[in-house]
Amino acid sequence: MATSLVQIRIDDELKNEVCAIFEKLGLDLSTAIRMFLKRAVLENGIPFCVTLPREEYTAERAMIAMKEMSESAYKNGLSNMSLNEINAEIEAVRAKNNLQNGVDL
């Protein structure tokens, strides 16, 4: 099979970091890149997810989410629970699940 030379330029620090990781896996950089390319052929695309978040994550969105959770807790009568009460409920559910699944603690 004929071969082709492929050259790329990358930052020295990035190369050193990735080579150290590949070395721990028993690979050299060329082998790892060939693995990536072969997997790309199998996947018929980039062999991992390359996406942008659907929404920008901001402090404002975090505050809205916290407000929604607070409102939900209030509607369900849970807003005044103490940490000890919350932990007790969690333990009760876990114990019930363990009994149902036959797990002996």
C-alpha positions in Angstrom: 0.0 0.0 0.0 1.4 3.4 -0.9 1.8 5.9 1.9 1.6 9.7 2.1 3.4 12.1 4.3 1.2 14.3 6.4 2.7 17.2 8.3 1.0 19.4 10.9 2.1 22.2 13.1 1.1 22.2 16.8 2.1 24.0 19.9 5.1 22.4 21.6 3.3 22.3 24.9 0.3 20.6 23.4 2.6 18.0 21.7 4.4 17.3 24.9 1.2 16.9 26.9 -0.4 14.6 24.3 2.8 12.5 23.8 3.0 11.9 27.6 -0.6 10.7 27.6 -0.1 8.4 24.5 3.1 7.1 26.0 1.2 5.9 29.1 -1.2 4.1 26.7 1.8 2.5 24.9 1.3 4.6 21.8 3.4 7.1 19.8 1.9 10.2 18.3 1.9 8.8 14.7 0.0 5.6 15.8 -2.5 7.7 17.8 -3.2 9.9 14.8 -3.6 6.9 12.5 -6.1 5.4 15.0 -8.0 8.7 14.9 -8.1 8.7 11.1 -9.1 5.0 10.9 -11.9 5.6 13.4 -13.0 8.7 11.4 -13.4 6.4 8.3 -15.4 3.9 10.4 -17.7 6.6 11.8 -17.9 8.4 8.5 -17.0 11.6 10.4 -15.2 13.0 13.4 -15.1 10.1 15.9 -16.3 12.2 18.8 -19.0 14.7 19.4 -18.2 18.2 18.2 -21.0 20.5 19.1 -21.7 23.9 20.6 -24.1 24.2 23.5 -27.6 25.0 22.5 -27.8 27.8 24.9 -25.1 30.1 26.3 -24.5 29.3 30.0 -24.5 32.5 32.0 -25.0 33.6 35.6 -28.5 34.8 34.5 -29.5 31.4 33.3 -28.1 29.9 36.6 -30.2 32.3 38.6 -33.3 31.4 36.6 -32.7 27.7 37.1 -32.3 28.3 40.9 -35.5 30.3 41.0 -37.4 27.5 39.1 -36.1 24.9 41.5 -37.1 27.0 44.5 -40.6 27.5 43.1 -40.9 23.8 42.5 -39.8 23.0 46.0 -42.3 25.5 47.4 -45.2 24.0 45.3 -44.3 20.5 46.5 -44.1 21.5 50.1 -40.4 20.9 50.3 -39.0 24.4 50.7 -38.8 24.4 54.5 -37.0 21.0 54.8 -33.7 21.0 56.8 -30.6 19.3 55.5 -31.1 16.5 58.0 -34.7 16.0 56.8 -33.5 15.9 53.2 -30.7 13.4 54.0 -33.2 11.2 56.0 -35.6 11.1 52.9 -32.7 10.1 50.7 -31.6 7.4 53.1 -35.2 6.1 53.3 -35.5 5.9 49.5 -32.2 4.1 49.2 -33.2 1.6 51.9 -36.5 1.0 50.2 -34.7 0.5 46.8 -32.1 -1.9 48.4 -34.9 -4.0 49.9 -36.7 -4.2 46.6 -33.5 -5.2 44.9 -32.5 -7.7 47.5 -29.4 -5.8 48.6 -28.4 -6.7 52.1 -26.6 -3.8 53.9 
